[in-house]
Amino acid sequence: MANYQDFLDAFKPALQDLAKQTLDAYSKQATADGQAFVDTQKANLDKWTKELVDGELSKADFTDLVKGIQDLAELVALKQAGLAAARLDGFRTSLMNLVIDTAFKVFL
């Protein structure tokens, strides 16, 4: 059975790809911010992925929980790089979708 480390192993290269595709000139900062978000939300994500696997959470419930913490993705490095708010919001949304998609791929 998959565990949280399997999620991280799948998430990291996908995050690098997302950062390169969406914010090429800022991919280093985007990768750092995405990783920082997952690191700070480890307790929640670990708990929720276990509940997803155990059937305690539906896909919709998991999606709602992850999207509910979207505003907690501070994206400090991207803000320091001077990225416009609209681009920050777009990357934040893409980051949440990546977390969700990766979890479904690894755990379901």
N, C-alpha and C positions, 0 to 999 in steps of 0.2 A: 504494500500500500504506500502511496505517495505521502511525503511529509513536507513540512514547511521549507526545509532546505532544498527539496526538489523544486518547489515553487520559486525560491530565490535563484536557483541555478538556471531555470527557464526564463525568469524575469530579466536578469541582468543583460543578456545579449539582445533581448527584445527591446529593452529600454534604450540601449545604444543605437539600435536601428531606428527606433522612433525619433530619438533626438537628432540623428543625422538627417532623416527624411523631413522632419518638420522645422527644425531650427539649425540647419547645417552650420552656419557661422557660429552658433552658440551651443553646439552639440556637447561640448565638455561641461559647460555650466548646466545644461538641461539634464545630462546624465547624473551629475552630482546632486542636483535638486531632486530628481526622481528617486535616487537611492536614499537620500536623506529622508524623504517622505516615507518610504517603505521601512526604513530603520526606526523612525519614530513611531510608526503605527504597527510595529511588529506584534505587540501583545494582541491588539484587535484583530489583525489579519490572521495570525496564527489561530486564535480562538474561532473566528468566523469560518476559516477554511476547514477546521476540524468539524464544526457544526454542519457545514455544507456536505462533507463526506459522510457524516453520520445520518444525514437526512433531516437534521433538526432545522436546517435553513433550506428554503427553496432557492433556485437560481434568482428569482425576482427579489427575494428577501436579501440575499447576499449583495446583489446589485444595488439595492436601495441603501444598504449599510455603507458600502464603499462610496457611493455617490454622496452620502451624508457627511463623510469626512473630507470631501473634496476641498472645502475651504481651508482645511488644515495644512494643505500643501502650500507652504510659504514661498517656495521658489526664490530663495534669497539670492543665489548666485545669478540667476537670470535678471532679477531686479537690479542688482548691482551692475550688471552689464548694460543696463539701460533699455531693456526690452519693453516695448509698448504694452500697455495693460491688455489690449485685445489679444495680442499674441500670447501673453502669459495665460490668459483665460483659456485660449484654444489649446495650449500645451497641457494645462491642468486637466481639461476635459479628456484629452487624448491619453494622459497618464492614468486617469481613473479607468478608462476603457481598457487600457493595457493590463492593469491589475486584475480586472474582472475576467478578461479573456484568458489571461495566463492561468488564473486560478481554475477556470472551467476546463482548460486544456490539461492541466496537471492532475486535478482531483476528480474530474468526472469522466 
